[in-house]
Amino acid sequence: MRLTLDTIVLGVPRVEDARGFYASAFSLPTPSDGAALDLHGAGHLAVQQIDALAAVVGATPATSGFRGFVVGAILEQPGAVRDRLDAASEHGAEIVKPAKKQLFGEFTAAYRAPDGAVWKLAAASNKDAGTVPSTPKPTETAIYLGVASPKAAKSFYESLGMGVDRDYGDKFVDFTVTDGVSRLGLLPRKGIAKDVGGDSQGDGFAAVVLTHTAPSSETVDALLTAAAAAGGRIVSEAIRTDGGAYAGYFADLDGFHWKVTTGR
């Protein structure tokens, strides 16, 4: 039993507009159906109408201010960060942190997508090495959650089988990641808002549901049981859907929602 972040699902006002934006921002084929967007093998992103997504987890769809999370993409070099920031801006994103080298040498930028989600772009190297590809692709994607205590949240996720990669106590924690899935990171809420140049004030539905695809219905049940035992809240017991999937939902210690599902 090991929880992985297989798909990030964002709640958006207009699904087709959001799918078009992310296809353009990451130079993906124009989406033709409701399938999740494959971010060049570095994770999957899906969008769902915010009212419907909120209803699934029993939340009120209203949201204001900072949503408590930042979605991230790692690119190979600074030029690629600039390129993807320009692409996002050209298609309606608001730049909230210009692309530049930060205090400790990291080269980053941040933007707010038209749907309201904040994205951080970072370069794996702080110096350009060669020509930027015509279509820069992320080498990794992630979601960083603003939590009350990274230490406590770390223990919660460890109980679900996640292995810690970097641990800086109550400043920053993240977990090991495998090919094709996104990384999960934990920071204090004020710290993550400051990192992308924003204010930590905000309330309401975070407009995100993190999704894990399990190998079996038994694993779905085991993960839900483990989440509850570790202090999480079962939002919806697992049931078999009309489409044949078996899925349930839980909220972590800070109220972020997860869907655990399988087709078996």
C-alpha positions as CSV (number, residue, x, y, z in Angstrom):
1,M,0.0,0.0,0.0
2,R,1.5,3.3,-1.1
3,L,-0.2,6.5,-2.0
4,T,1.0,8.2,-5.1
5,L,-0.2,11.4,-6.8
6,D,-1.3,10.2,-10.2
7,T,-3.6,13.0,-11.3
8,I,-4.1,16.6,-10.1
9,V,-7.7,17.6,-10.6
10,L,-8.4,21.4,-10.6
11,G,-11.9,22.9,-10.2
12,V,-12.4,25.5,-12.8
13,P,-15.2,27.9,-13.9
14,R,-15.2,26.8,-17.6
15,V,-13.8,23.3,-18.4
16,E,-13.1,23.8,-22.1
17,D,-11.4,27.1,-21.5
18,A,-9.1,25.6,-18.9
19,R,-8.2,22.6,-21.0
20,G,-7.3,24.9,-23.9
21,F,-5.2,27.1,-21.6
22,Y,-3.2,24.2,-20.2
23,A,-2.8,22.6,-23.6
24,S,-1.3,25.9,-24.8
25,A,0.8,26.5,-21.6
26,F,2.5,23.1,-21.9
27,S,2.4,22.8,-25.7
28,L,0.1,19.7,-25.6
29,P,-2.2,18.5,-28.4
30,T,-5.6,20.2,-28.4
31,P,-7.7,18.1,-26.1
32,S,-10.7,16.4,-27.7
33,D,-12.4,14.7,-24.8
34,G,-12.5,14.7,-21.0
35,A,-9.3,12.7,-20.4
36,A,-6.6,14.0,-18.2
37,L,-3.8,15.9,-19.9
38,D,-0.5,14.0,-20.0
39,L,2.2,16.6,-19.0
40,H,4.8,15.1,-21.3
41,G,5.2,12.1,-19.0
42,A,5.8,14.2,-15.9
43,G,2.3,13.8,-14.4
44,H,-1.3,14.2,-15.3
45,L,-3.6,17.2,-15.0
46,A,-7.4,17.1,-15.2
47,V,-10.0,19.9,-14.9
48,Q,-13.6,19.7,-13.7
49,Q,-16.3,22.2,-13.3
50,I,-15.8,23.7,-9.8
51,D,-19.4,23.2,-8.7
52,A,-19.4,19.5,-9.6
53,L,-16.0,18.9,-8.0
54,A,-17.1,20.6,-4.8
55,A,-20.3,18.6,-4.7
56,V,-18.3,15.3,-4.9
57,V,-16.5,16.1,-1.7
58,G,-19.4,17.8,0.0
59,A,-17.9,21.3,-0.1
60,T,-19.3,24.7,-0.9
61,P,-17.8,25.8,-4.2
62,A,-17.2,29.4,-3.2
63,T,-13.5,30.2,-2.9
64,S,-11.7,33.5,-2.3
65,G,-8.1,34.6,-2.0
66,F,-5.2,32.2,-1.7
67,R,-6.4,28.6,-2.1
68,G,-3.6,27.1,0.0
69,F,-1.7,25.3,-2.7
70,V,0.7,25.9,-5.6
71,V,1.1,23.6,-8.6
72,G,4.7,23.3,-9.8
73,A,6.6,22.4,-12.9
74,I,10.4,21.8,-13.1
75,L,12.1,22.6,-16.4
76,E,15.7,22.1,-17.4
77,Q,17.0,25.6,-17.6
78,P,16.1,29.3,-17.1
79,G,15.3,29.9,-20.7
80,A,12.7,27.1,-20.6
81,V,11.1,28.8,-17.6
82,R,10.9,32.1,-19.5
83,D,9.5,30.4,-22.5
84,R,6.7,28.6,-20.6
85,L,5.9,31.8,-18.6
86,D,5.5,33.7,-21.8
87,A,3.3,31.0,-23.2
88,A,1.1,31.1,-20.2
89,S,0.9,34.9,-20.2
90,E,0.0,35.0,-23.9
91,H,-3.0,32.8,-23.2
92,G,-4.4,34.8,-20.3
93,A,-2.3,34.0,-17.2
94,E,-1.4,36.7,-14.8
95,I,2.4,36.9,-13.9
96,V,2.6,37.1,-10.1
97,K,6.4,36.6,-9.8
98,P,8.7,37.4,-12.8
99,A,11.3,34.9,-14.0
100,K,14.5,35.6,-12.2
101,K,17.2,34.1,-10.0
102,Q,16.1,34.1,-6.3
103,L,18.1,34.8,-3.2
104,F,19.5,31.3,-2.8
105,G,20.3,30.8,-6.5
106,E,17.0,29.1,-7.6
107,F,15.6,30.4,-10.9
108,T,11.8,30.6,-10.7
109,A,8.7,32.3,-11.8
110,A,5.0,32.1,-10.9
111,Y,1.7,32.8,-12.6
112,R,-2.0,32.7,-11.8
113,A,-3.9,30.7,-14.5
114,P,-7.2,32.1,-15.7
115,D,-9.0,29.5,-13.5
116,G,-7.3,30.9,-10.4
117,A,-4.7,28.2,-9.7
118,V,-1.2,29.5,-8.9
119,W,1.7,27.8,-10.7
120,K,5.4,27.9,-9.9
121,L,7.9,27.3,-12.7
122,A,11.5,26.4,-11.6
123,A,14.7,25.6,-13.4
124,A,16.7,22.5,-12.5
125,S,19.8,24.5,-13.3
126,N,20.3,28.2,-12.6
127,K,22.3,28.6,-15.8
128,D,21.3,28.1,-19.5
129,A,23.1,25.3,-21.2
130,G,22.5,25.3,-24.9
131,T,19.5,26.3,-27.0
132,V,16.1,26.1,-25.4
133,P,13.9,23.5,-27.2
134,S,11.1,24.8,-29.3
135,T,8.7,22.9,-26.9
136,P,10.3,22.9,-23.4
137,K,8.9,20.0,-21.4
138,P,8.7,19.7,-17.6
139,T,11.0,17.1,-16.1
140,E,8.8,17.0,-13.0
141,T,5.5,18.3,-11.8
142,A,4.4,18.8,-8.2
143,I,1.8,20.2,-5.9
144,Y,2.8,22.0,-2.8
145,L,0.3,22.2,0.0
146,G,0.2,24.9,2.6
147,V,-0.3,23.1,5.9
148,A,-0.5,24.0,9.6
149,S,2.4,21.7,10.4
150,P,4.6,20.0,7.8
151,K,5.9,17.6,10.5
152,A,2.3,16.4,11.4
153,A,1.3,16.3,7.7
154,K,4.5,14.3,7.0
155,S,3.5,11.7,9.6
156,F,0.1,11.4,8.1
157,Y,1.3,10.8,4.6
158,E,4.0,8.4,5.8
159,S,1.2,6.3,7.3
160,L,-0.2,6.0,3.7
161,G,3.1,4.6,2.5
162,M,4.8,7.7,1.1
163,G,8.5,7.9,1.5
164,V,10.1,11.2,2.5
165,D,12.7,12.7,0.1
166,R,13.7,16.0,1.7
167,D,12.8,16.9,5.3
168,Y,13.5,20.3,6.7
169,G,11.2,20.0,9.7
170,D,8.4,22.5,9.8
171,K,9.9,24.5,6.9
172,F,9.6,22.0,4.0
173,V,9.0,18.3,3.4
174,D,8.5,16.5,0.2
175,F,8.2,12.9,-0.9
176,T,9.9,10.6,-3.3
177,V,8.4,10.5,-6.8
178,T,8.3,7.9,-9.5
179,D,8.1,8.3,-13.3
180,G,4.7,9.5,-14.6
181,V,3.3,10.9,-11.3
182,S,3.6,14.2,-9.5
183,R,5.5,15.0,-6.4
184,L,3.8,16.1,-3.2
185,G,5.4,18.8,-1.1
186,L,4.4,20.4,2.3
187,L,5.1,23.9,3.5
188,P,3.6,26.3,6.0
189,R,0.7,28.2,4.5
190,K,2.4,31.6,4.9
191,G,5.6,30.3,3.5
192,I,4.2,28.9,0.3
193,A,2.2,32.1,-0.3
194,K,5.3,34.2,0.2
195,D,7.3,31.9,-2.1
196,V,5.0,32.8,-5.1
197,G,4.8,36.5,-4.1
198,G,1.3,36.4,-2.7
199,D,-0.8,36.8,0.5
200,S,-1.8,33.8,2.5
201,Q,-5.3,35.1,3.3
202,G,-8.1,33.1,1.7
203,D,-10.9,30.7,2.5
204,G,-13.4,28.4,1.0
205,F,-13.0,25.4,-1.2
206,A,-9.4,24.9,-2.4
207,A,-10.7,23.8,-5.8
208,V,-8.4,20.8,-6.1
209,V,-8.8,17.0,-5.6
210,L,-5.7,14.8,-5.7
211,T,-6.2,11.4,-7.2
212,H,-4.5,8.1,-6.6
213,T,-5.2,5.1,-8.9
214,A,-4.9,1.9,-6.9
215,P,-4.2,-1.6,-8.2
216,S,-7.3,-3.1,-6.6
217,S,-10.5,-2.4,-4.6
218,E,-8.7,-3.9,-1.5
219,T,-6.0,-1.3,-1.8
220,V,-8.6,1.5,-2.0
221,D,-10.2,0.2,1.2
222,A,-6.9,-0.1,2.9
223,L,-5.8,3.5,2.1
224,L,-9.1,4.9,3.2
225,T,-8.8,2.9,6.5
226,A,-5.2,4.1,7.0
227,A,-6.2,7.7,6.3
228,A,-8.9,7.6,8.9
229,A,-6.7,5.9,11.5
230,A,-4.0,8.6,10.9
231,G,-6.4,11.5,11.7
232,G,-7.9,12.1,8.3
233,R,-11.6,12.3,7.5
234,I,-13.5,9.9,5.2
235,V,-15.5,12.2,2.9
236,S,-17.2,9.3,1.0
237,E,-16.9,5.6,1.6
238,A,-15.7,3.7,-1.5
239,I,-18.5,2.6,-3.8
240,R,-18.7,1.0,-7.3
241,T,-19.7,3.6,-9.8
242,D,-22.0,3.2,-12.9
243,G,-18.8,3.2,-15.1
244,G,-17.4,0.3,-13.2
245,A,-14.8,2.2,-11.1
246,Y,-14.5,1.7,-7.4
247,A,-13.7,5.0,-5.6
248,G,-13.8,6.8,-2.3
249,Y,-12.6,10.1,-0.9
250,F,-10.8,11.3,2.2
251,A,-9.5,14.7,3.5
252,D,-6.1,15.0,5.1
253,L,-5.2,16.8,8.3
254,D,-5.5,20.2,6.6
255,G,-8.7,19.5,4.7
256,F,-7.1,18.8,1.2
257,H,-9.2,16.2,-0.6
258,W,-8.0,12.9,-2.2
259,K,-9.8,10.5,-4.4
260,V,-8.7,6.9,-4.3
261,T,-9.9,4.8,-7.2
262,T,-9.5,1.7,-9.2
263,G,-11.1,0.1,-12.2
264,R,-10.8,-3.4,-10.7
